[in-house]
Amino acid sequence: MQTLNLLEQQFSNFNAFRLFESNHLESNQRGLALLEQLQTTLDLNELLNKYAMVASKYIEFTGLTFKAESVEATIRGSRQGKIKRQFNLSINGQQLGRLTYSLNAPISGSTEKVMNELHRYLLHPLNNALTYRTALMLAMQDSLTGLGNRRYFDEQLKRAMHQANRSNNKVGLIVADLNKFKVINDTFGHAVGDKVLIHFADALRVSVRDSDSLFRFGGDEFVVLIECAGDESLEVIYHRIHEAVAADGYLEKYQVSCCLGATFMKCGDTEKSFFERADQALYRKKTNAAPLLSLV
């Protein structure tokens, strides 16, 4: 594995613009062509694809993946090669992530030199894309529980319904809220109430698959979005939530319980009608003593 570490200090000998000072026309053309492409986007996937399009003119590879601590991006049409070559990319000693090329043959010394040069142009746009992605995720996240917020739910529901219509898969929703949560807040204070919400969010996390998504709308209302659902998925997840809540000592201490309303997407549903049907199922459970899981 090779590590590329770009140090930026006040008196550093490196200056990105010096890459253009080379007397080699080919080097200048590579840099200019790449920068022109990379400066047009902050989307990580698009950035990687643009980089690959230019890099493929100088490097023969079958696939390219970038992986950081919390994100992974792979170029369109990426295929496994016979060997892999990995580069750690960092700025000021801060690790950005790992760039992995899939290759069918070892690279030459001259090709490696070109790769290192191209990586220098990639570093700053890549860092900008990662920073932008982090800012977007924070804007889509509930600050207390770390779950998605209502804005993120709206985006993910639209995407999931569109994907389900194309692939003929089932999508399910479970809407949940806590029973007598206001009493807990009024009796024990908001610090306890916040901790109850955090523990309930954790109970939801251990109850769903990695492909499912969790959201908090504010207050004590939560939503589970289940993609590629089976006929029994909603029932199974309900029982998992029930078991996780019962097993949590903090929730048990304050006698926390929840109500759940659930539904599958139906033909002709809009995002509004889909969510409202699950929410109505929850309302019926709370007002009419419906079964533990009200499914419509």
Wavefront OBJ file of the C-alpha trace (Angstrom):
o trace
v 0.000 0.000 0.000
v 1.239 3.477 -0.783
v 0.459 6.546 1.293
v 0.164 9.973 -0.262
v 0.413 12.689 2.378
v 0.184 16.330 1.332
v 1.522 18.696 3.998
v 0.421 22.294 3.865
v 2.493 24.516 6.126
v 3.144 28.217 5.995
v 6.604 27.720 4.551
v 5.992 24.446 2.760
v 7.981 23.880 -0.406
v 4.877 22.501 -2.067
v 2.585 24.786 -3.994
v -0.255 23.298 -6.034
v 0.324 25.820 -8.805
v 3.862 24.560 -9.253
v 2.384 21.468 -10.760
v 1.637 23.674 -13.759
v 5.186 24.985 -13.942
v 6.471 21.729 -15.385
v 8.094 21.970 -18.751
v 6.347 18.772 -19.731
v 3.309 19.609 -21.821
v 1.712 16.239 -21.127
v 1.849 16.817 -17.373
v 0.252 20.237 -17.768
v -2.495 18.848 -19.956
v -3.282 16.109 -17.449
v -3.540 18.592 -14.618
v -5.617 21.140 -16.486
v -8.025 18.531 -17.835
v -8.502 17.008 -14.399
v -8.928 20.279 -12.513
v -11.467 21.469 -15.052
v -13.585 18.411 -14.321
v -13.132 18.212 -10.544
v -14.038 21.838 -9.895
v -17.563 21.360 -11.238
v -19.065 19.252 -8.436
v -19.206 18.691 -4.673
v -20.992 15.358 -4.996
v -18.616 12.570 -3.965
v -19.871 9.958 -6.420
v -19.865 12.393 -9.315
v -16.417 13.615 -8.345
v -15.013 10.084 -8.373
v -16.582 9.363 -11.750
v -15.154 12.570 -13.226
v -11.741 11.731 -11.827
v -11.918 8.224 -13.298
v -12.847 9.522 -16.743
v -9.692 11.623 -16.904
v -7.442 9.136 -15.101
v -8.475 6.325 -17.452
v -6.676 8.142 -20.272
v -3.366 7.526 -18.519
v -3.978 4.480 -16.274
v -5.497 1.147 -17.222
v -7.874 0.043 -14.447
v -11.144 -1.897 -14.318
v -12.549 -0.374 -11.163
v -12.039 2.440 -8.687
v -13.348 2.814 -5.141
v -12.890 5.498 -2.519
v -13.585 4.559 1.076
v -13.528 6.772 4.145
v -14.624 6.123 7.699
v -18.317 6.718 7.053
v -18.682 6.709 3.279
v -17.830 4.596 0.259
v -18.097 5.514 -3.413
v -17.459 3.351 -6.481
v -17.338 4.494 -10.083
v -20.043 3.427 -12.511
v -19.282 0.148 -14.270
v -16.540 -0.742 -11.803
v -15.319 -4.364 -12.056
v -12.945 -6.467 -10.007
v -9.460 -6.817 -11.461
v -6.769 -9.412 -10.898
v -4.938 -7.198 -8.424
v -5.631 -4.123 -6.325
v -3.473 -1.082 -5.670
v -4.371 1.104 -2.718
v -3.387 4.673 -1.881
v -4.054 6.414 1.421
v -4.919 10.059 0.784
v -4.400 12.676 3.488
v -3.937 16.408 4.014
v -1.918 17.815 6.906
v -1.719 14.326 8.354
v -5.501 14.050 8.420
v -6.676 10.908 6.714
v -9.231 11.513 3.967
v -9.688 7.909 2.940
v -8.363 5.121 0.760
v -8.411 5.062 -3.029
v -8.363 1.538 -4.459
v -7.693 0.723 -8.116
v -8.670 -2.651 -9.581
v -6.027 -3.647 -12.112
v -5.368 -6.537 -14.453
v -1.607 -6.028 -14.419
v 1.007 -4.390 -12.182
v 1.684 -0.737 -12.878
v 5.004 0.577 -14.110
v 7.104 3.176 -12.347
v 6.129 5.830 -14.867
v 2.426 5.020 -14.407
v 2.804 5.267 -10.643
v 4.357 8.687 -11.077
v 1.334 9.794 -13.113
v -1.022 8.398 -10.467
v 0.708 10.355 -7.717
v 0.473 13.488 -9.809
v -3.245 12.991 -10.455
v -3.854 12.352 -6.770
v -2.436 15.769 -5.943
v -5.135 17.369 -8.057
v -7.788 15.139 -6.519
v -6.993 15.855 -2.850
v -8.556 19.290 -2.384
v -11.750 18.672 -4.412
v -12.109 15.384 -2.539
v -11.688 17.103 0.820
v -14.268 19.711 -0.207
v -16.732 16.998 -1.253
v -16.311 15.158 2.058
v -16.773 18.384 4.038
v -19.869 19.228 2.015
v -21.290 15.741 2.547
v -20.738 16.003 6.306
v -22.555 19.349 6.383
v -25.474 17.878 4.427
v -25.713 14.879 6.729
v -25.735 17.115 9.808
v -28.553 19.128 8.246
v -30.484 15.860 7.780
v -29.839 14.552 11.287
v -31.723 14.849 14.540
v -29.177 16.354 16.914
v -30.386 14.460 20.012
v -30.662 10.883 18.762
v -28.503 10.928 15.637
v -31.388 9.540 13.584
v -32.572 11.148 10.358
v -34.865 14.150 10.699
v -38.151 14.944 8.918
v -36.418 16.579 5.968
v -34.251 13.509 5.419
v -37.283 11.244 5.775
v -39.112 13.131 3.026
v -36.158 12.633 0.668
v -35.623 8.970 1.519
v -39.331 8.110 1.292
v -39.576 9.631 -2.169
v -36.481 7.731 -3.297
v -37.645 4.433 -1.761
v -41.104 4.648 -3.338
v -39.618 5.435 -6.742
v -37.218 2.498 -6.454
v -39.988 0.161 -5.314
v -42.151 1.083 -8.294
v -39.275 0.364 -10.665
v -38.234 -2.938 -9.080
v -41.673 -4.111 -7.918
v -40.495 -4.433 -4.306
v -42.499 -3.792 -1.143
v -41.877 -0.773 1.061
v -43.225 -0.540 4.589
v -43.575 2.202 7.198
v -43.813 1.911 10.953
v -44.731 5.033 12.904
v -44.040 4.951 16.646
v -44.501 7.202 19.620
v -44.022 6.799 23.360
v -46.934 6.414 25.741
v -47.258 9.124 28.407
v -43.975 10.744 27.404
v -45.209 14.156 28.527
v -45.755 12.747 32.014
v -42.138 11.564 32.107
v -40.921 15.017 31.053
v -43.152 16.838 33.535
v -42.361 14.493 36.430
v -38.643 13.824 36.026
v -37.489 16.737 33.872
v -36.300 17.179 30.318
v -32.867 15.662 30.988
v -34.528 12.340 31.791
v -36.915 12.787 28.874
v -34.010 13.331 26.481
v -32.255 10.232 27.774
v -35.444 8.207 27.297
v -35.572 9.336 23.675
v -31.925 8.376 23.157
v -32.494 4.916 24.643
v -35.600 4.404 22.532
v -33.651 5.394 19.417
v -31.040 2.789 20.367
v -33.795 0.196 20.783
v -34.954 0.983 17.251
v -31.416 0.649 15.891
v -30.996 -2.908 17.158
v -34.429 -3.854 15.825
v -33.946 -3.135 12.129
v -31.737 -4.291 9.276
v -28.868 -2.242 7.892
v -31.001 -1.553 4.808
v -33.800 0.008 6.894
v -33.816 3.688 7.884
v -34.767 5.411 11.135
v -36.047 8.935 11.687
v -37.198 11.182 14.522
v -39.659 13.907 13.632
v -39.306 15.758 16.925
v -40.951 15.149 20.264
v -41.505 11.430 20.738
v -42.540 10.530 17.185
v -40.315 8.115 15.255
v -40.555 6.409 11.865
v -39.008 3.248 10.444
v -38.690 2.989 6.652
v -38.424 -0.643 5.524
v -37.213 -1.221 1.966
v -37.375 -4.528 0.067
v -39.832 -5.683 2.714
v -41.305 -9.160 2.953
v -44.879 -10.011 3.907
v -43.913 -10.494 7.556
v -41.332 -7.709 7.833
v -43.499 -5.258 9.767
v -44.583 -7.873 12.291
v -41.009 -9.078 12.766
v -39.658 -5.572 13.323
v -42.460 -4.791 15.752
v -41.572 -7.772 17.921
v -37.910 -6.812 17.810
v -38.746 -3.274 18.950
v -40.907 -4.640 21.748
v -38.113 -6.944 22.925
v -35.463 -4.222 22.689
v -37.569 -1.770 24.727
v -38.259 -4.424 27.369
v -34.550 -5.297 27.581
v -33.429 -1.698 28.107
v -32.975 -1.088 31.821
v -33.352 2.679 31.568
v -36.639 2.445 29.656
v -37.875 -0.187 32.083
v -37.007 2.075 35.027
v -39.402 4.739 33.741
v -41.954 2.197 32.493
v -41.614 3.365 28.905
v -43.850 1.702 26.307
v -44.749 2.628 22.760
v -47.493 2.395 20.181
v -46.866 1.399 16.588
v -48.821 1.938 13.404
v -47.725 0.298 10.171
v -48.593 -0.085 6.531
v -47.205 -1.190 3.184
v -47.101 1.094 0.167
v -50.080 0.586 -2.129
v -50.533 1.171 -5.834
v -51.288 4.832 -6.442
v -49.836 6.019 -3.127
v -48.183 9.398 -2.856
v -45.648 10.116 -0.136
v -48.416 11.941 1.758
v -51.042 9.194 1.509
v -48.506 6.497 2.396
v -47.341 8.235 5.565
v -50.804 9.360 6.603
v -52.108 5.784 6.440
v -49.378 4.610 8.830
v -50.030 7.598 11.093
v -53.770 6.840 11.139
v -52.990 3.257 12.133
v -50.990 4.624 15.062
v -53.844 6.936 16.032
v -56.334 4.054 16.029
v -54.046 2.049 18.254
v -53.819 4.860 20.792
v -57.530 5.701 20.820
v -59.276 2.387 20.232
v -57.054 -0.096 22.024
v -56.197 -1.804 18.754
v -53.701 -4.696 18.669
v -50.153 -3.878 19.742
v -49.233 -3.401 16.099
v -51.960 -1.679 14.089
v -51.373 -2.632 10.464
v -53.415 -1.213 7.557
l 1 2 3 4 5 6 7 8 9 10 11 12 13 14 15 16 17 18 19 20 21 22 23 24 25 26 27 28 29 30 31 32 33 34 35 36 37 38 39 40 41 42 43 44 45 46 47 48 49 50 51 52 53 54 55 56 57 58 59 60 61 62 63 64 65 66 67 68 69 70 71 72 73 74 75 76 77 78 79 80 81 82 83 84 85 86 87 88 89 90 91 92 93 94 95 96 97 98 99 100 101 102 103 104 105 106 107 108 109 110 111 112 113 114 115 116 117 118 119 120 121 122 123 124 125 126 127 128 129 130 131 132 133 134 135 136 137 138 139 140 141 142 143 144 145 146 147 148 149 150 151 152 153 154 155 156 157 158 159 160 161 162 163 164 165 166 167 168 169 170 171 172 173 174 175 176 177 178 179 180 181 182 183 184 185 186 187 188 189 190 191 192 193 194 195 196 197 198 199 200 201 202 203 204 205 206 207 208 209 210 211 212 213 214 215 216 217 218 219 220 221 222 223 224 225 226 227 228 229 230 231 232 233 234 235 236 237 238 239 240 241 242 243 244 245 246 247 248 249 250 251 252 253 254 255 256 257 258 259 260 261 262 263 264 265 266 267 268 269 270 271 272 273 274 275 276 277 278 279 280 281 282 283 284 285 286 287 288 289 290 291 292 293 294 295 296
